[in-house]
Amino acid sequence: MPFQVKISSIATKLAAALLCISTFAIAAPPPIISVEGEPMKASNVVKKTALDTTFRADMNAGDPVVSFFAMDPQRIDNAKRANANKIRKATQIGITQTFQDEAFNQDTPALQWRNVADGRAAQLKIRSQGAVGVRVAIHAINLPAGAEIRFAGSDTPTQVIHRASGLDVYTLIDDAKRYWTPMTDGDTQTLEVFIPANINTNGIEIKVDAVSHIFASAKDGFKSALQFKGLSRCSIDAVCATPTPALLEARRAVAHMQFQAGCGENGALGTCICTGTLLNDTDTTTQIPYFFGANHCISTQTEANTLTTYWNYDNPTCTSGNGPDLPRSQSNIVFGGAQLLYADFNTDVLLLRLINSPPVTAFFSGWTNASMTPQTPITVIHHPQGDAKKITIGQTFADPFIILSFVANTSYIFPAYSQGITEPGSSGSGLLTQDASGRYLLRGGLLGGPSTCATANNINNPDNRDWYSRFDLAFPNISRFLAATPTTGPLNYSDMWWAGQAENGWGMSIQQHSPSNIQFNALYIYDDNGRPLWVVMPGGTWTNNFTTFSGPVFIPTGTPFSSYNAAAFVPNVSVGTVTLNFSGINAAIMSYTINGRSGTKAMTRQVFASGAAPFNVNDLWWGGMSQNGWGINLAQQQGQIFGVWYTYGADNRATWYVMPGGAWSGTTFSGVLFRTIAPAWLGTTFNGALTQGISVGSMTFNFSNANNATMTYNVDGVIQTKTITRQEF
């Protein structure tokens, strides 16, 4: 039978499944947990200031412009036709044009700086002729700390829709290490770069790498996403359903998603749309923005980095498909991407954590890990083809499940519809049932299926059905996020770690804070010339029952420690990832990919303990925001301290010094400071026998209490004192 699949570009994978069931003992099923939803707490919402919605500088007709060729209408027509017959692809609303092949400019024009309050600003315009909206892929070069970029579209050229920090631009990147700007309405996007006062703008550049030519308008509900959309509308506005309090809550948990992924023809990169649901957890003291969707929409962290969500995108009145939809631009937009917590191909389950908070009107949906039952009424709230919110009603039959061979014979929920259908763009939308009190609980998410307008409103038509992932099957893998008890979490691995005497000369500091359990780690290694180099891992994600911690790593640049200027600190683009697999409290395997080179190291805690101390100062310490960009890790075992100071040399490159021990005198700890040289570390077998430690002076810490100190160092005759505190993260 013909069918339409509401899923994105995914490679067909067939995996053999082996089910081993003991005839002597069958494991008890996991306990059934049902969590009701709750409204967003106003205290958790970050509000914009008026300054966030305006440019710092006045618009100038002479500002540089990057212009792309007019889009071939046939490319748009092909994309629209493909959207009308989607098989395993999210709906495409934007076509990628590369700067190298489709721009009039030979290079991105130089920024033209002008003075503004508190600093300098420069504006750059990017035009994709005839587009109804634009997203731009940029490389930012030498953005200092405190830099920001603001964005507006040509339809409302003075209305800034988003402000991105320099850190956002360097961390929320795709596989090509590009930052994708938010979508703006109109064929031209203006971005404004701001640099704080007293920073030299020499060397600061914005390089345009590509543009996404948006062809489905934010102003008409993406009617033009399909070639023939609007001729046979059969979707039902969510506002048309009887507005019970429970249904109103469920609607506020649903968001329209926009992101960059391979939803174009033959898997080409494009701007894509799906639907997702905000989920509650069992901890009543917090509201973490967990966001449930489909793996076929977003399956990698770099795709999650590009996510924008649109909330309260509802029609104000019931049009039943016969009237215009509310412009999406009138919804509440949340930028900033998401952290990918879990994504699985076979079950098609996706769990994200939004970086920025949803609007105050949002609702955290309830859920249950109970298995779906026969003859159960179901509700789906979704954004088909990017439309304002729609609703679909139906039920399961005697057998609520179906086995799908193209996802490794995985079981999916297979309900039928009595009212409405789903379409491309509905992908990921939650399958909801009601509990005894009438409140809605999520049970799974839309993969795809054969339902179309031709089958609508006939529950007995075998094609008027769709496939939904099973929340109960995925729950064992996501329960650590949604149902963690106060005692659930990793062991504390804070310490200095190394690979033993054979690789003496390099190490890793791990600092782990409670109750977040986030780690802030640094690798102290050597570049290809044997010079000390530090690589920082400022966060990450726990998986595998809190035994694996993974995150991106960075190699910043900054001014020399002897004349440090925090304003010139540049975190730079992520250079790779590090994964720590802990096999016990004292052992781990570190796997890394840094600057394209990969390797693994077996590590253990480095033991150096002895004596007693007046304070426990084990932590990551820094000089506060005025000294942002450098720090010192103090690993303490009993009365001994092992300190590693990560800072910058005369060439502005990352370097480090080590104080491998010392002695207490009252509340003061002092030790000898060393610079080390050693063989190259990345991608090689490190020979610790070639490590040389060179004494460069001393370091002294005068602790006024366990949280505050002064750090005095003598490095090659340079003597300075810094006030330091524990660094919160």
Residue pairs with C-beta under 8 A, 6 or more apart in sequence:
1 450
1 462
1 463
2 450
3 448
3 449
3 450
3 463
4 85
4 86
4 87
4 423
4 424
4 448
4 449
4 450
4 451
4 452
5 86
5 87
5 88
5 89
5 447
5 448
5 449
6 86
6 422
6 423
6 424
6 425
6 426
6 427
6 446
6 447
6 448
6 449
6 466
7 86
7 87
7 88
7 89
7 90
7 294
7 296
7 297
7 348
7 427
7 447
7 448
8 88
8 89
8 90
8 261
8 262
8 263
8 272
8 274
8 294
8 296
8 297
8 427
9 88
9 89
9 90
9 261
9 262
9 263
9 264
9 267
10 88
10 296
10 299
10 345
12 88
12 406
13 345
13 407
13 408
14 405
14 406
14 408
15 346
15 408
17 408
17 409
30 369
30 475
30 476
30 479
32 368
32 369
32 370
33 282
33 368
33 369
33 483
34 366
34 367
34 368
34 369
34 370
34 435
34 441
35 280
35 281
35 282
35 366
35 367
35 368
35 441
35 482
35 483
36 280
36 366
36 435
36 437
36 439
36 441
37 249
37 250
37 253
37 280
37 363
37 364
37 365
37 366
37 439
37 440
38 280
38 284
38 287
38 363
38 364
39 249
39 252
39 362
39 363
39 364
40 287
40 357
40 358
40 359
40 360
40 361
40 362
40 363
40 364
41 287
42 360
44 287
44 357
45 357
45 358
45 359
45 360
46 356
46 357
52 160
52 163
53 159
53 160
53 161
54 158
54 160
55 121
55 123
55 150
55 152
55 158
55 160
55 190
55 192
56 116
56 117
56 119
56 121
56 150
56 192
56 194
57 114
57 116
57 121
57 122
57 123
57 192
59 123
59 157
59 158
59 190
60 112
60 114
60 123
62 112
63 112
63 122
63 123
63 124
63 125
63 190
64 108
64 109
64 110
64 111
64 112
64 124
64 125
65 109
65 124
65 125
65 126
65 127
65 188
66 99
66 103
66 105
66 108
66 109
66 124
66 125
66 126
66 127
66 208
67 103
67 104
67 105
67 127
67 129
68 97
68 99
68 102
68 103
68 104
68 126
68 127
68 128
68 129
68 211
68 213
69 97
69 102
69 103
69 104
69 129
70 129
70 130
71 95
71 97
71 128
71 129
71 130
71 131
71 213
71 215
75 95
76 95
76 215
77 227
78 265
79 92
79 95
79 215
79 264
79 265
79 270
80 215
80 224
80 225
80 226
80 227
81 227
82 89
82 92
82 265
83 91
83 92
83 225
83 226
83 227
83 385
83 424
84 226
84 227
84 228
84 229
86 424
88 296
88 448
89 263
89 424
90 261
90 263
90 272
90 273
90 274
90 296
90 297
90 424
90 425
90 427
91 225
91 263
91 272
91 273
91 274
91 385
91 386
91 424
91 425
91 427
92 225
92 263
92 264
92 270
92 271
92 272
93 214
93 215
93 216
93 222
93 225
93 258
93 270
93 271
93 272
93 273
93 386
94 133
94 135
94 183
94 212
94 213
94 214
94 215
94 216
94 270
94 271
95 212
95 213
95 215
95 264
95 270
96 210
96 211
96 212
96 213
96 264
96 268
96 269
96 270
97 103
97 128
97 210
97 211
97 212
97 213
98 209
98 210
99 105
99 108
99 208
99 209
99 210
99 211
103 208
108 124
108 205
108 206
108 207
108 208
109 124
110 205
111 122
111 124
111 193
111 201
111 204
111 205
111 206
112 122
112 123
113 120
113 121
113 122
113 195
113 201
114 120
114 121
114 122
116 194
118 196
118 197
119 194
119 195
119 196
119 197
119 199
120 194
120 195
120 197
120 199
120 201
121 192
121 193
121 194
121 195
122 192
122 193
122 201
123 190
123 191
123 192
123 193
124 190
124 191
124 192
124 193
124 206
124 208
125 188
125 189
125 190
126 134
126 136
126 188
126 189
126 191
126 208
126 211
127 134
127 154
127 187
127 188
127 189
128 134
128 187
128 188
128 211
128 212
128 213
129 187
130 187
130 213
131 186
131 187
131 213
131 214
131 215
132 185
132 186
132 187
132 214
132 215
132 216
132 217
132 218
132 219
132 224
133 153
133 183
133 184
133 185
133 186
133 214
133 217
133 218
134 153
134 183
134 184
134 186
134 187
134 188
134 189
134 211
134 212
134 213
134 214
135 180
135 181
135 182
135 183
135 184
135 189
135 211
135 212
135 214
135 260
135 271
136 180
136 181
136 189
136 191
136 208
136 210
136 211
136 212
137 174
137 176
137 178
137 179
137 180
137 181
137 208
137 209
137 210
137 211
137 212
138 169
138 178
138 179
138 181
138 191
138 206
138 207
138 208
138 209
139 177
139 178
139 179
139 206
139 207
139 209
139 573
140 149
140 166
140 169
140 170
140 179
140 205
140 206
140 207
141 203
141 204
141 205
141 206
141 207
142 203
142 204
142 205
142 570
143 166
143 169
143 170
143 193
143 204
143 570
144 166
144 195
144 196
144 199
144 204
144 567
144 568
144 569
144 570
145 166
145 566
145 567
145 568
145 569
145 570
145 571
145 628
145 629
146 166
146 195
146 196
146 199
146 567
147 165
147 166
147 193
147 194
147 195
147 196
147 204
148 163
148 164
148 165
148 166
148 193
148 194
149 163
149 164
149 166
149 169
149 181
149 191
149 192
149 193
149 194
149 206
150 160
150 162
150 163
150 164
150 191
150 192
150 194
151 160
151 161
151 162
151 163
151 164
151 181
151 182
151 184
151 189
151 190
151 191
151 192
152 158
152 159
152 160
152 161
152 184
152 189
152 190
153 161
153 184
153 185
153 186
153 188
153 189
153 190
154 184
154 185
154 186
154 187
154 188
154 189
154 190
155 184
155 185
155 186
155 219
156 185
156 186
157 186
157 190
160 192
161 182
161 184
161 333
162 182
162 333
162 335
164 172
164 179
164 181
164 335
166 570
166 571
167 571
168 179
168 336
169 179
170 179
170 554
170 571
170 572
170 573
170 574
171 305
171 552
171 571
171 574
172 179
172 180
172 305
172 306
172 336
172 337
172 355
173 179
173 302
173 305
173 573
173 574
174 180
174 260
174 302
174 303
174 305
174 306
175 300
175 302
176 209
177 573
177 574
178 209
178 210
180 212
180 260
180 305
180 306
181 189
181 191
182 308
182 333
182 335
183 212
183 214
183 218
183 258
183 271
183 308
185 217
185 218
185 219
185 329
191 206
193 204
193 206
195 201
195 204
196 567
198 567
199 567
199 568
212 260
212 270
212 271
214 271
215 224
215 225
216 222
216 223
216 224
216 225
216 386
217 223
217 224
218 327
218 328
218 329
219 327
219 328
219 329
220 324
220 325
220 327
221 324
221 325
221 326
221 327
221 328
221 386
221 387
221 388
222 273
222 328
222 385
222 386
222 387
222 425
223 229
223 230
223 325
225 273
225 385
225 386
225 425
226 385
229 385
232 453
233 321
233 322
233 453
234 321
234 420
234 421
234 453
234 456
234 457
235 321
235 384
235 387
235 390
235 392
235 420
235 421
235 423
236 320
236 321
236 390
236 391
236 392
236 419
236 420
237 314
237 315
237 318
237 319
237 320
237 321
237 388
237 389
237 390
237 391
238 251
238 314
238 315
238 381
238 388
238 389
238 390
238 391
239 314
239 315
239 316
239 317
239 318
239 389
240 318
240 320
240 391
241 247
241 391
241 393
244 438
246 434
246 438
246 439
246 440
247 379
247 440
249 363
249 365
249 439
249 440
250 363
250 365
250 379
250 381
250 432
250 440
251 314
251 363
251 381
251 389
252 311
252 312
252 361
252 362
252 363
253 277
253 278
253 279
253 362
253 363
253 364
253 365
253 430
254 275
254 276
254 277
254 278
254 381
254 382
254 383
254 389
254 429
254 430
255 275
255 276
255 277
255 278
255 291
255 309
255 310
255 311
255 313
255 334
255 358
255 362
256 273
256 275
256 309
256 310
256 313
256 328
256 331
256 383
256 386
257 273
257 274
257 275
257 276
257 293
257 297
257 298
257 307
257 308
257 309
257 310
257 428
258 271
258 272
258 273
258 307
258 308
258 309
258 310
259 271
259 272
259 274
259 297
259 298
259 303
259 304
259 306
259 307
259 308
260 269
260 270
260 271
260 272
260 303
260 306
261 269
261 270
261 272
261 297
261 298
261 303
261 306
262 268
262 269
262 270
263 270
263 271
263 272
264 270
272 297
273 383
273 385
273 386
273 425
274 293
274 294
274 297
274 298
274 425
274 426
274 427
274 428
275 293
275 382
275 383
275 425
275 426
275 427
275 428
275 429
275 446
276 291
276 292
276 293
276 297
276 309
276 350
276 352
276 428
276 429
277 291
277 292
277 293
277 365
277 428
277 429
277 430
277 442
277 445
278 289
278 290
278 291
278 292
278 358
278 362
278 363
278 364
278 365
279 290
279 291
279 292
279 351
279 364
279 365
279 367
279 442
279 482
280 290
280 364
280 365
280 366
280 367
280 482
281 288
281 290
281 481
281 482
281 483
281 484
282 482
282 483
282 484
282 485
283 484
283 486
287 364
288 353
288 481
289 353
289 354
289 357
289 358
290 341
290 351
290 352
290 353
290 481
290 482
291 309
291 338
291 351
291 352
291 353
291 354
292 349
292 350
292 351
292 352
292 365
292 428
292 430
292 442
292 445
292 471
293 350
293 351
293 352
293 427
293 428
293 445
294 348
294 349
294 350
294 427
294 428
294 445
294 446
294 447
294 469
295 343
295 344
295 345
295 347
295 348
295 349
295 350
296 348
296 427
296 447
297 350
297 427
297 428
298 304
298 307
298 338
298 340
298 343
298 350
298 352
299 343
299 345
299 350
300 340
300 343
301 339
301 340
304 337
304 338
304 339
304 340
304 352
305 337
305 338
306 337
307 337
307 338
307 352
307 354
308 333
308 334
308 335
309 333
309 334
309 354
309 358
310 328
310 331
310 332
310 333
310 334
311 331
311 332
311 333
311 334
311 358
311 359
311 361
311 362
312 331
312 332
312 359
312 361
313 326
313 328
313 331
313 383
313 388
313 389
314 326
314 388
314 389
315 323
315 325
315 326
315 388
315 389
316 326
317 323
319 325
325 387
325 388
326 388
328 386
328 388
332 358
332 359
332 361
334 354
334 356
334 357
334 358
334 359
335 356
336 354
336 355
336 356
337 355
338 352
338 353
338 354
338 355
339 352
339 353
339 355
339 541
340 350
340 352
340 541
341 351
341 352
341 353
341 478
341 481
341 541
342 349
342 350
342 351
342 474
342 477
342 478
342 481
342 543
343 349
343 350
343 351
344 474
344 477
345 407
345 408
346 407
346 408
346 410
347 407
347 410
347 469
347 470
347 473
347 474
348 407
348 412
348 445
348 447
348 469
349 445
349 469
349 471
349 474
349 477
349 478
350 428
350 445
351 478
351 481
351 482
353 481
365 430
365 432
365 440
365 441
365 442
366 435
366 439
366 440
366 441
366 442
367 441
367 442
367 443
367 471
367 482
368 435
368 441
368 442
368 443
368 471
369 471
369 472
369 475
369 479
370 472
371 470
371 472
372 396
372 400
372 401
372 413
372 433
372 443
372 444
372 470
372 472
373 396
373 400
374 396
374 397
374 398
374 399
374 400
375 395
375 396
375 397
375 398
376 395
376 396
376 400
376 433
377 393
377 394
377 395
377 433
377 434
378 393
378 394
378 395
378 396
378 415
378 431
378 432
378 433
378 443
379 391
379 392
379 393
379 432
379 433
379 434
379 440
380 391
380 392
380 393
380 394
380 420
380 422
380 426
380 429
380 430
380 431
380 432
380 446
381 389
381 390
381 391
381 429
381 430
381 432
382 389
382 390
382 391
382 392
382 422
382 425
382 426
382 429
382 446
383 389
383 390
383 425
383 426
383 429
384 390
384 421
384 422
384 423
384 424
384 425
384 426
385 423
385 424
385 425
386 425
387 425
390 420
390 426
391 419
391 420
392 417
392 419
392 420
392 421
392 422
393 417
393 418
393 419
393 420
394 415
394 416
394 417
394 418
394 419
394 459
395 415
395 416
395 418
395 459
396 413
396 414
396 415
396 416
397 414
397 415
397 416
399 414
400 413
400 414
400 415
401 411
401 412
401 413
401 414
401 470
402 411
402 412
402 413
402 414
402 467
403 409
403 410
403 411
403 412
404 410
404 412
404 447
404 467
407 447
410 473
411 470
411 473
412 444
412 447
412 467
412 468
412 469
412 470
413 431
413 443
413 444
413 467
413 468
413 469
413 470
414 449
414 465
414 466
414 467
414 468
415 431
415 465
415 466
415 468
416 459
416 460
416 461
416 464
416 465
417 451
417 456
417 457
417 459
417 464
417 465
417 466
418 457
418 459
419 457
420 456
420 457
421 451
421 452
421 453
421 455
421 456
421 464
422 429
422 446
422 449
422 451
422 466
426 446
427 446
427 447
427 448
428 445
428 446
429 445
429 446
430 442
430 443
430 444
430 445
431 442
431 443
431 444
431 445
431 446
431 468
432 440
432 441
432 442
432 443
433 440
433 441
433 443
434 440
434 441
435 441
442 471
443 468
443 470
443 471
443 472
444 468
444 469
444 470
444 471
445 468
445 469
445 471
446 466
446 467
446 468
446 469
447 466
447 467
447 468
447 469
448 466
448 467
449 465
449 466
449 467
450 463
450 464
450 465
450 466
451 463
451 464
451 465
451 466
452 463
454 463
455 461
455 463
455 464
456 464
457 464
458 464
475 482
475 483
480 488
480 542
480 545
480 546
488 546
489 514
489 515
489 517
489 546
490 512
490 517
490 542
490 546
490 547
490 549
490 582
491 546
491 582
491 585
492 512
492 514
493 510
493 512
493 519
493 580
493 582
493 585
493 588
494 510
494 511
494 512
494 618
494 619
494 635
495 509
495 510
495 605
495 606
495 635
495 637
496 507
496 508
496 509
496 510
496 605
496 606
496 608
496 633
496 635
496 642
496 644
497 507
497 508
497 509
497 510
497 588
497 603
497 604
497 605
497 606
498 504
498 506
498 507
498 508
498 603
498 604
498 606
499 506
499 601
499 602
499 603
499 604
499 686
500 604
501 688
502 688
503 601
503 686
503 687
503 688
504 688
504 691
505 526
505 676
505 678
505 686
505 688
505 690
505 691
506 523
506 524
506 525
506 526
506 678
506 681
506 686
507 523
507 524
507 606
507 644
508 521
508 522
508 523
508 524
508 590
508 603
509 521
509 522
509 524
509 620
509 633
509 635
509 644
510 519
510 521
510 580
511 519
511 520
511 521
511 619
511 620
511 633
512 518
512 519
513 520
513 728
513 729
516 729
517 542
517 546
518 539
518 540
518 729
519 537
519 539
519 540
519 549
519 551
519 580
520 536
520 537
520 538
520 539
520 620
520 727
520 729
521 536
521 537
521 578
521 580
522 534
522 535
522 536
522 537
522 633
522 644
522 646
523 534
523 535
523 536
523 537
523 553
523 578
523 592
524 532
524 534
524 644
524 646
524 656
524 658
525 532
525 533
525 534
525 535
525 681
525 682
526 532
526 533
526 676
526 677
526 678
526 679
526 680
526 681
527 533
527 680
527 681
527 682
528 680
528 682
529 680
530 677
530 678
530 679
530 680
531 653
531 655
531 677
532 655
532 656
532 657
532 675
532 676
532 677
533 555
533 653
533 654
533 655
533 656
533 681
534 555
534 646
534 654
534 655
534 656
535 553
535 554
535 555
535 575
535 578
535 594
535 654
536 553
536 554
536 555
536 556
536 646
537 551
537 552
537 553
537 554
537 578
538 551
538 554
538 729
539 551
539 729
540 549
540 550
540 551
540 552
540 578
541 549
541 550
541 551
542 548
542 549
543 549
543 550
544 581
547 581
547 582
547 583
548 579
548 580
548 581
548 582
549 579
549 580
549 582
550 577
550 578
550 579
550 580
551 577
551 578
552 574
552 576
552 577
553 574
553 575
553 576
553 577
553 578
553 592
553 594
554 571
554 572
554 573
554 574
554 575
555 572
555 575
555 654
556 569
556 570
556 571
556 572
556 629
556 654
557 569
557 570
557 572
557 648
557 652
557 653
557 654
558 564
558 565
558 566
558 568
558 569
558 570
558 629
558 630
558 647
558 648
558 652
558 654
559 565
559 568
559 569
559 648
559 652
560 648
560 649
560 650
560 652
561 630
561 647
561 648
561 649
561 715
561 718
561 720
562 715
562 718
562 720
564 627
564 629
564 630
564 647
564 648
566 625
566 626
566 627
566 628
566 629
569 628
569 629
575 594
575 595
576 592
576 593
576 594
576 595
576 596
577 592
577 593
578 590
578 591
578 592
578 594
579 590
579 591
579 592
580 588
580 589
580 590
581 588
581 589
581 590
581 591
582 588
583 589
586 604
586 605
587 602
587 603
587 604
588 602
588 603
588 604
589 600
589 601
589 602
589 603
590 600
590 601
590 602
590 603
591 598
591 599
591 600
592 598
592 599
592 600
592 601
594 682
595 682
597 682
597 683
598 683
599 682
599 683
599 684
606 635
606 642
607 637
608 637
608 640
608 642
608 660
608 661
609 637
609 638
609 639
609 640
610 637
610 638
610 639
610 640
611 638
611 639
611 640
611 664
612 638
612 639
613 636
613 638
613 639
613 640
613 641
613 664
613 669
614 664
614 666
614 667
614 703
615 667
615 703
615 705
615 706
616 636
616 706
617 634
617 636
617 641
617 701
617 703
617 706
617 709
618 634
618 635
618 636
619 634
619 726
619 727
620 631
620 632
620 633
620 634
620 726
620 727
620 729
621 631
621 632
621 633
621 634
621 709
621 711
621 724
621 725
621 726
621 727
622 628
622 630
622 631
622 632
622 724
622 725
622 727
623 630
623 631
623 722
623 723
623 724
624 723
624 725
627 722
629 648
630 645
630 646
630 647
630 648
631 645
631 646
631 727
632 643
632 644
632 645
632 646
632 711
632 724
633 643
633 644
633 646
634 641
634 642
634 643
634 701
635 641
635 642
635 643
635 644
636 642
639 664
640 661
640 662
641 659
641 661
641 662
641 669
641 671
641 701
642 658
642 659
642 660
642 661
643 658
643 659
643 671
643 699
643 701
644 656
644 657
644 658
644 659
645 656
645 657
645 658
645 659
645 673
645 699
645 713
646 654
646 655
646 656
647 654
647 655
647 656
647 657
648 654
648 655
649 655
657 673
657 674
657 675
657 696
657 699
657 715
658 673
658 674
658 676
658 693
659 671
659 672
659 673
659 674
659 699
660 671
660 674
661 671
662 669
662 670
662 671
662 672
662 699
663 669
663 670
663 671
667 702
667 703
667 704
668 700
668 701
668 702
668 703
669 700
669 701
669 703
670 698
670 699
670 700
670 701
671 698
671 699
672 695
672 697
672 698
672 699
673 695
673 696
673 697
673 698
673 699
673 713
673 714
673 715
674 693
674 694
674 695
674 696
675 693
675 694
675 696
676 691
676 692
676 693
676 694
677 691
677 692
677 694
678 686
678 688
678 690
678 691
678 692
679 686
679 687
679 690
696 715
696 716
697 713
697 714
697 715
697 716
697 717
698 713
698 714
699 711
699 712
699 713
699 714
700 711
700 712
700 713
701 709
701 710
701 711
701 712
702 709
702 710
702 712
703 709
704 710
707 725
707 726
708 723
708 724
708 725
709 723
709 724
709 725
710 721
710 722
710 723
710 724
711 721
711 722
711 723
711 724
712 719
712 720
712 721
712 722
713 719
713 720
